[in-house]
Amino acid sequence: MAMVAVWPHGDLLLASPLSALARLWELARTAAFWLTVGRSAGRILGGFLFACTAAVLLAILAAWRQWIRELLAPLVAVIKTVPVVSFIILALVWLDAESLAFFISALMVFPPVYLNVLEGVGQADRRLLEMARVFRVPFRRTLWGIWLPQVLPYLRSALSLSLGLCWKAGIAAEVIGLPAGTIGERLYTAKVYFQTPDLFAWTAVIAAVSVVFERLFVRGVDLLARKVGRGWK
């Protein structure tokens, strides 16, 4: 990378790590940089949280009623197999550019969270559930003592997978939709004007923010799992 960058005009093709870091430092010292990161993060994480909530609720309903599971199965299969760019272009027919990242992020997050939670609910020990029913254990204690210990490992796996996926899909949606003041718009501008250091700097920002939020959410699930392990009080 460094050898390419030192060639005449080589930085137009591949910026050196030092130039990318210098540009990142320069960007990070401006208010516009943080506004851009916050704007993209708000939409992408908003879609993530919405999809997680919907997926968990629908997975519980699908585990309870067979017809709901059969109704959702084709939709989940389509979302899993169709390329994300097809959804982005199609969504632009229905939505404005400002809503695109939220919608696409939610769409990509839904299948892994839904399928993992559904599997976790399905693996719950039926003998323990029957015993709780016979002894009329309150629902809150059943939830805390039986359901959550079973579902949380599956949810943790789904969150770890889907957070990276939603950032990739959300930024791709911004690059195509070009909503003003977003990371996707900055990436597109860097590409058009051959601002390779900017391209690498913003890519590093996406990776860093994605990793930070993944660790925060997974850490939250781990804390909840430890609390569940100690028992409800």
CORLINTA-V776455 format. One record per backbone hydrogen bond with DSSP energy under -0.5 kcal/mol. CO is the residue of the C=O (numbers start at 1). NH is the residue of the N-H. E is the energy in kcal/mol with one decimal. If there is no record, write none. Layout:
CO_NH_E, CO_NH_E
This chain:
1_5_-2.0, 2_6_-1.4, 4_7_-1.0, 7_10_-2.6, 9_12_-1.4, 10_13_-1.3, 10_14_-2.4, 16_20_-2.3, 17_21_-2.5, 18_22_-2.6, 19_23_-2.2, 20_24_-2.3, 21_25_-2.5, 22_26_-2.1, 23_27_-2.5, 24_28_-2.7, 25_29_-0.7, 26_29_-0.5, 27_30_-1.9, 30_34_-1.1, 31_35_-2.1, 32_36_-2.3, 33_37_-2.4, 34_38_-2.6, 35_39_-2.4, 36_40_-2.2, 37_41_-2.8, 38_42_-2.5, 39_43_-1.6, 40_44_-2.6, 41_45_-2.7, 42_46_-1.6, 43_47_-2.1, 44_48_-2.0, 45_49_-2.8, 46_50_-2.3, 47_51_-2.5, 48_52_-2.5, 49_53_-2.4, 50_54_-2.5, 51_55_-3.0, 52_56_-2.5, 53_57_-2.1, 54_58_-2.6, 55_59_-2.3, 56_60_-2.0, 57_61_-2.1, 58_62_-2.8, 59_63_-2.1, 60_64_-1.2, 61_65_-2.5, 65_69_-1.5, 66_70_-2.4, 67_71_-1.8, 68_72_-2.1, 69_73_-1.5, 70_74_-0.7, 71_75_-0.5, 72_76_-2.5, 73_77_-2.3, 74_78_-2.3, 75_79_-2.2, 76_80_-2.0, 77_81_-1.5, 78_82_-2.6, 83_86_-0.8, 83_87_-1.2, 84_88_-2.2, 85_89_-2.4, 86_90_-2.3, 87_91_-2.9, 88_92_-1.5, 89_93_-0.5, 90_93_-1.4, 90_94_-0.7, 91_94_-0.7, 91_95_-3.4, 96_99_-1.0, 96_100_-0.7, 97_100_-0.6, 97_101_-0.6, 99_103_-2.1, 100_104_-2.8, 101_105_-2.4, 102_106_-2.2, 103_107_-2.4, 104_108_-2.2, 105_109_-1.7, 106_110_-1.8, 107_111_-0.7, 108_112_-0.5, 109_113_-1.7, 110_114_-2.8, 111_115_-2.8, 112_116_-2.0, 113_117_-2.5, 114_118_-2.5, 115_119_-2.0, 116_120_-2.5, 117_121_-2.8, 118_122_-2.1, 119_123_-1.3, 121_124_-1.3, 124_126_-0.6, 125_129_-1.8, 126_130_-2.4, 127_131_-2.4, 128_132_-2.5, 129_133_-1.9, 130_134_-2.6, 131_135_-2.4, 132_137_-2.9, 133_136_-0.9, 138_142_-2.2, 139_143_-3.1, 140_144_-2.1, 141_145_-2.8, 142_146_-2.3, 142_147_-1.7, 143_148_-2.8, 146_150_-1.0, 147_151_-2.4, 148_152_-2.7, 151_154_-0.5, 151_155_-2.4, 152_156_-2.8, 153_157_-1.9, 154_158_-2.1, 155_159_-2.6, 156_160_-2.3, 157_161_-1.8, 158_162_-3.0, 159_163_-2.1, 160_164_-0.7, 161_165_-1.3, 162_166_-2.8, 163_167_-1.7, 164_168_-2.0, 165_169_-2.5, 166_170_-2.6, 167_171_-2.5, 168_172_-2.0, 169_173_-2.2, 170_174_-1.8, 171_175_-2.4, 172_176_-1.8, 173_177_-3.1, 174_178_-2.8, 179_182_-0.7, 182_186_-1.8, 183_187_-2.4, 184_188_-2.2, 185_189_-2.5, 186_190_-2.3, 187_191_-1.9, 188_192_-2.4, 189_193_-2.3, 190_195_-2.8, 191_194_-0.9, 194_196_-1.5, 195_199_-2.1, 196_200_-2.4, 197_201_-2.4, 198_202_-2.9, 199_203_-1.8, 200_204_-2.3, 201_205_-1.8, 202_206_-2.3, 203_207_-2.3, 204_208_-2.6, 205_209_-2.9, 206_210_-2.3, 207_211_-2.3, 208_212_-2.5, 209_213_-2.4, 210_214_-2.1, 211_215_-2.4, 212_216_-2.1, 213_217_-2.5, 214_218_-2.5, 215_219_-2.4, 216_220_-2.0, 217_221_-2.0, 218_222_-2.4, 219_223_-2.4, 220_224_-2.1, 221_225_-2.5, 222_226_-2.3, 223_227_-2.1, 224_228_-2.5, 225_229_-2.4, 226_230_-1.6, 227_231_-0.6, 228_231_-1.0
